[in-house]
Amino acid sequence: MIKLHGVPLSPYYNKVKIALLEKGVNFQEVLTPPSQQEWLLEKSPMGKVPFVEINGHPLSESTVILEWLEDAYPTASLLPPTPNTRARARQLMTMLELYVMTPCMPLVQSVIHGRALTDAEREQARAGIARGIGAAARLAECGPWLAGESFSFADISAASVLPTVARCSQQVLGEDLTLRLEGCADYLRRLGARPSVARTWAERDAALAAFMARDK
Ligand SMILES: N[C@@H](CCC(=O)N[C@@H](CS)C(=O)NCC(=O)O)C(=O)O
């Protein structure tokens, strides 16, 4: 049995959850916020979520967990068939996380924790996200999936990152920056039609609504 620890508002938690659902692997979700407590550092040395416990053995870092799942459950593969297309899927996943999600983090802090941003911080986030989206757009195939014909790590990452970036950039910057990825709205609709993604998004939305209502 695999235990998935984390919070449903985390894009990285949702990335692992979608992969587990796509693979049809039996797993149990455990609500675990990130922390620097000793028991958590023993399982996830940076104190971050998600992490999994595989028959009691802990593993952290969402990309490493996806790679482990692909090795352990090679059927229902989440990577395309050739070395070049596999590399493209991994490249897109990395770019979405490093160059789109990371510069969006101040906007997430603003939406979730109400942190006020200076004009300079807002413009830095806008430029950073726009650059990352531009880079992903150069590589994306959308034929019909991000790395081509196969649903892959790249799409799982997109399903986890793009809705958060869309919501936060619209709310804080007044522009949904994901729309700069041509065909993004149709692509997100295609993603949302997959049961793994639909369930993960619905559970994320319920958690977000509960979080936003907490002080009211
Ligand atoms: N590189 C990590 C990133 C995970 C991450 O940043 N998780 C956030 C929640 S979305 C977290 O735990 N933040 C708490 C912290 O950075 O201390 C992964 O891919 O798993």
The ligand as an SDF file (V2000), in Angstrom:
LIG
                    3D

 20 19  0  0  0  0  0  0  0  0999 V2000
   10.5870   20.0150   -5.6270 N   0  0  0  0  0  0  0  0  0  0  0  0
    9.5020   19.6280   -4.7530 C   0  0  0  0  0  0  0  0  0  0  0  0
    8.6330   20.8430   -4.4780 C   0  0  0  0  0  0  0  0  0  0  0  0
    7.5810   20.5510   -3.4300 C   0  0  0  0  0  0  0  0  0  0  0  0
    7.0870   21.8440   -2.7820 C   0  0  0  0  0  0  0  0  0  0  0  0
    7.6700   22.9400   -2.9460 O   0  0  0  0  0  0  0  0  0  0  0  0
    6.0380   21.6870   -1.9820 N   0  0  0  0  0  0  0  0  0  0  0  0
    5.5140   22.8030   -1.2630 C   0  0  0  0  0  0  0  0  0  0  0  0
    3.9980   22.6940   -1.1870 C   0  0  0  0  0  0  0  0  0  0  0  0
    3.3250   23.0660   -2.8070 S   0  0  0  0  0  0  0  0  0  0  0  0
    6.0590   22.7610    0.1520 C   0  0  0  0  0  0  0  0  0  0  0  0
    6.1450   21.7140    0.7440 O   0  0  0  0  0  0  0  0  0  0  0  0
    6.4370   23.9390    0.6780 N   0  0  0  0  0  0  0  0  0  0  0  0
    6.9420   24.0590    2.0170 C   0  0  0  0  0  0  0  0  0  0  0  0
    8.3850   24.4590    2.0540 C   0  0  0  0  0  0  0  0  0  0  0  0
    8.9470   24.8250    0.9900 O   0  0  0  0  0  0  0  0  0  0  0  0
    8.9670   24.4230    3.1210 O   0  0  0  0  0  0  0  0  0  0  0  0
    8.6780   18.5020   -5.4140 C   0  0  0  0  0  0  0  0  0  0  0  0
    8.6700   18.4420   -6.6480 O   0  0  0  0  0  0  0  0  0  0  0  0
    8.0970   17.6760   -4.6900 O   0  0  0  0  0  0  0  0  0  0  0  0
  1  2  1  0
  2  3  1  0
  2 18  1  0
  3  4  1  0
  4  5  1  0
  5  6  2  0
  5  7  1  0
  7  8  1  0
  8  9  1  0
  8 11  1  0
  9 10  1  0
 11 12  2  0
 11 13  1  0
 13 14  1  0
 14 15  1  0
 15 16  2  0
 15 17  1  0
 18 19  2  0
 18 20  1  0
M  END
$$$$
